[in-house]
Amino acid sequence: MMNHRLIVTSALATALGLGLAGQAGAQEKGKEKCYGVAKAGQNDCGNISGTHTCAGQSKDGMSVNDWKYVAKGSCKGMKGLSEAEAKVATADKK
């Protein structure tokens, strides 16, 4: 029982670590999160409301609730929102 718990805990820690490393890598390569520009099923990770937690799970295209990485400085030109702006926009809809 103890070995099973250790294996599961280790696997979870590894998965979380890889996810964080992937996000840091994208940011280091001159990318930024841009909300409201992802097509349905093409988001890069979980959304603001927490209705899903993984890439590719968005149901609605161009939802301010979902984001994808874009080249740093290009989000506004795509009519996208920063995370802070998206949080305000999603709070207004509640």
Backbone as a ProteinNet text record, in pm:
[ID]
protein_1_A
[PRIMARY]
MMNHRLIVTSALATALGLGLAGQAGAQEKGKEKCYGVAKAGQNDCGNISGTHTCAGQSKDGMSVNDWKYVAKGSCKGMKGLSEAEAKVATADKK
[TERTIARY]
83.2	0	87.6	193.8	283.4	354.7	400.1	467	373.4	248.3	148.7	129.3	116.8	98.7	221.6	339.6	463.5	471.6	435.3	438.8	340.4	219.6	118.1	162.3	212	258.9	373.8	466.9	580.4	535.4	442.7	392.2	320.8	242.3	171.4	270.2	370	471.1	545.4	577	645.6	557.8	431.4	338.9	322.6	307.2	294.6	422	534.6	662.2	681.3	644.7	656.6	563.7	443.7	348.4	400	455.7	511	632.8	714	831.7	790	684.7	635.6	585.4	517.4	467.9	584.1	680.5	795.5	871.8	883.6	953.2	886.6	754.2	681.2	703.1	701.2	720.6	863	958.8	1097.3	1120.9	1039.2	1056.5	978.8	944.7	877.7	730.6	664.3	521	444.1	315.5	227.8	91.8	20	-116	-206.7	-292.4	-386.9	-525.9	-615.7	-751.6	-844.6	-936.1	-1037.3	-996.5	-885.9	-840.4	-832.6	-853.4	-841.8	-969.8	-954.1	-1068.1	-1109.6	-1232.8	-1281.3	-1184.6	-1145.4	-1054.9	-909.1	-874.4	-735.6	-675.9	-736.9	-680.9	-555	-468.9	-342.7	-346.9	-444.3	-451.9	-588.7	-601.8	-729.4	-782	-910.1	-969.9	-988.5	-1031.9	-1048	-1152.9	-1264.8	-1374.3	-1349.2	-1250.5	-1218.3	-1309.3	-1381.6	-1468.6	-1391.2	-1266.4	-1175.6	-1033.4	-944.4	-809.1	-699.6	-736.1	-634.1	-646.5	-538.7	-535.9	-634.1	-692.6	-780.4	-920.4	-956.9	-1089	-1191.1	-1154	-1250.7	-1363	-1483	-1600.4	-1640.2	-1612.9	-1652.4	-1529.5	-1538.8	-1430.7	-1431.2	-1314.3	-1292.6	-1354	-1363.7	-1417.2	-1312.8	-1352.9	-1258.3	-1221.1	-1287.1	-1259.3	-1136.5	-1102	-992.2	-878.2	-758.3	-640.1	-551.8	-460	-352.9	-230.2	-113.5	10.1	20.6	60.2	85.8	218.2	272.9	398	379.2	475.5	467.2	444.3	344.7	313.3	210	166.6	72.1	-73.2	-96.9	-231.7	-330	-293.9	-384.4	-420.8	-325.6	-351.3	-448.2	-459.3	-552.1	-687.1	-699.8	-820	-839.3	-726.9	-730.5	-717.9	-727.6	-723.2	-611.1	-560.4	-466	-544.8	-476.3	-545	-630	-577.2	-652	-778.4	-766.6	-883.1	-987.5	-939.5	-1030.5	-1104.5	-1036.1	-1101.7	-1213.5	-1189.7	-1293.4	-1409.3	-1377.8	-1481.5	-1566.6	-1503.5	-1579.7	-1658.4	-1608.6	-1681.7	-1805.8	-1798.4	-1913.2	-2027.4	-1995.1	-2097.2	-2170.1	-2125.4	-2187.1	-2310.3
-118.9	0	125.1	122.8	237.8	262	156.4	170.8	229.3	186.7	237.6	387.4	430.4	572.7	652.1	600.3	667.3	679.6	576.4	578.5	682.1	682.2	777.2	920.4	943.2	1076.6	1121.9	1034.4	1067.7	1099.2	1021.6	1045.3	1179.4	1212.1	1339.8	1456.1	1444.2	1550.2	1570	1462	1470.7	1538.9	1500.4	1560.2	1709.2	1747.1	1889.3	1965	1905	1968.7	1990.4	1893	1905.8	2013.1	2021.7	2124.1	2263	2282.8	2413.2	2446	2346.2	2369.5	2410.3	2351.4	2386.1	2528.4	2572.7	2710.3	2807.8	2777.2	2865	2873.9	2760.9	2759.5	2849.2	2847.5	2931.8	3078.8	3112.7	3251.6	3298.3	3209.4	3244.3	3266.7	3208.9	3220.2	3337.7	3435.9	3555	3535.1	3454.8	3430.7	3491.2	3514.9	3561.7	3494.7	3485.1	3432.2	3537.6	3495.7	3586.9	3523.6	3591.1	3541.2	3589.8	3501.9	3539.6	3520.9	3452.6	3433.8	3286.3	3196.4	3052.7	3000.5	2927.2	2859.8	2743.3	2696.8	2583.6	2466	2410	2295.8	2329.7	2458.7	2496.9	2582.8	2580.6	2653	2582.2	2657	2598.5	2537.9	2571.5	2511	2539.9	2523.4	2544.5	2686.5	2704.4	2837	2907.9	3032.1	3113.9	3056.6	3012.3	2965.8	2828.3	2756.2	2624.2	2512.8	2535.6	2430.8	2322.9	2352.5	2250.6	2290.4	2192.6	2217.6	2181.3	2147.3	2102.8	2170	2160.6	2212.3	2135.6	2207.1	2144.3	2114.1	2163.1	2130.6	2243.3	2354.8	2464.7	2424.1	2460.8	2426.9	2541.4	2664.8	2782.5	2851	2890.9	2965.1	3110.6	3165.6	3306.3	3346.9	3255.2	3283.9	3355.8	3462.5	3533.9	3447.7	3337.2	3243.5	3156.6	3140.8	3053.6	3133.7	3075.5	3145.3	3052	3115.3	3042	3131.4	3070.5	3148.1	3210.8	3337.5	3410.1	3483.2	3531.2	3606.3	3729.6	3753.4	3865.9	3995.4	4072.2	4199.6	4190.6	4069.2	4055.4	4038.1	4018.7	3989.1	4102.2	4223	4337.3	4349.9	4327.8	4334.7	4228	4119.2	4010.8	4032.9	4148	4183.1	4089.5	4042.2	3956.7	4037.1	3968	4030.9	3972.6	4053.2	4003.2	3921.2	3851.2	3771.8	3860.5	3974.8	4066.8	4117	4151.7	4199.4	4088.1	3966.4	3853.3	3821.4	3833.7	3809.1	3909.8	4035	4138.5	4106.6	4070	4040.1	3919.6	3817.1	3699.3	3727.4	3813.2	3850.3	3929.1	4012.1	4093.2	4006.8	3886.5	3798.8	3714.7	3718.4	3635.2	3701.3
0	0	0	81.5	90.1	-43	-110.1	-239.3	-343.6	-342	-438.2	-417.5	-292.5	-262.7	-307.3	-283	-322.9	-474.9	-545.2	-691.3	-745.2	-691.6	-737.5	-706.6	-587.3	-548	-637.4	-663.9	-750.8	-892.1	-943.6	-1079	-1087.5	-986.6	-984.2	-976.7	-892.3	-880.8	-1012.5	-1079.5	-1208.6	-1312.4	-1317.8	-1414.7	-1389.2	-1263.9	-1231.7	-1266.1	-1236.8	-1268.1	-1416.8	-1495.5	-1640.3	-1693.1	-1638.8	-1680.8	-1651.6	-1534.3	-1498.2	-1582.5	-1611.1	-1694.8	-1835.4	-1886.3	-2019.8	-2025.3	-1921.3	-1917.4	-1906.6	-1822.2	-1807.4	-1939	-2009.6	-2137.4	-2239.4	-2242.7	-2338	-2305.5	-2177.6	-2138.6	-2168.8	-2151.8	-2180.5	-2329.6	-2412.6	-2557.6	-2614.7	-2530.6	-2579.8	-2610.4	-2529.3	-2548.9	-2431.9	-2453.8	-2346.8	-2360.9	-2248.9	-2251.8	-2311.8	-2402.6	-2466.5	-2458.8	-2391.3	-2370	-2480.3	-2520.4	-2618.1	-2762.6	-2788.1	-2926	-2967.2	-2873.1	-2903	-2967.8	-3074.8	-3137.8	-3047.9	-3062.1	-2983.3	-2996.9	-2884.1	-2883.3	-2905.8	-2913.8	-2939.3	-2827.9	-2709	-2595.3	-2546	-2476	-2430.9	-2291.4	-2209.2	-2076.2	-2016.4	-1884.7	-1816.4	-1832.1	-1801.8	-1818.2	-1684.7	-1691.5	-1572.3	-1477.3	-1530.3	-1445.6	-1384.6	-1435	-1380.9	-1430.8	-1539.3	-1592.4	-1666.5	-1702.3	-1755.2	-1717.6	-1716.6	-1668.5	-1767.3	-1888.9	-1984.3	-2120.1	-2194.6	-2331.3	-2418.5	-2514.2	-2611.3	-2562.3	-2445.2	-2391.2	-2402.9	-2462.5	-2474	-2569.2	-2532.4	-2613.1	-2705.9	-2664.6	-2740.8	-2799.5	-2923.5	-2986.4	-2942.3	-2928.2	-2894.9	-2760.4	-2667.4	-2534.9	-2450.5	-2380.5	-2293.2	-2173.5	-2155.8	-2048	-2078.9	-2206.2	-2249.1	-2311.3	-2305.7	-2357.2	-2437.5	-2510.5	-2577.1	-2579.6	-2592.6	-2601.5	-2739.7	-2740.9	-2865.6	-2849.3	-2957.6	-2951.6	-2862.6	-2776	-2683.4	-2761.4	-2716.6	-2779.1	-2890.8	-2926.3	-3037.6	-2992.6	-2865.1	-2816.1	-2846.2	-2817.2	-2840.1	-2987.8	-3074.5	-3218.3	-3266.2	-3189.2	-3221.5	-3152.9	-3087.5	-3010	-2891.4	-2835.5	-2718.1	-2590.6	-2479.1	-2347.6	-2263.2	-2171.4	-2071.9	-1970.2	-1882	-1780.6	-1690.2	-1649.1	-1562.6	-1632.4	-1759.3	-1835.9	-1852.7	-1876.5	-1894.6	-1764.9	-1651.6	-1522.8	-1499.8	-1534.1	-1520.9	-1615.5	-1737.9	-1838.1	-1796.4	-1740.6	-1699.8	-1572.8	-1485.2	-1363.5	-1398.1	-1502.5	-1545.5	-1598.3	-1646.9	-1707	-1603.3	-1479	-1372.9	-1318.2
[MASK]
++++++++++++++++++++++++++++++++++++++++++++++++++++++++++++++++++++++++++++++++++++++++++++++

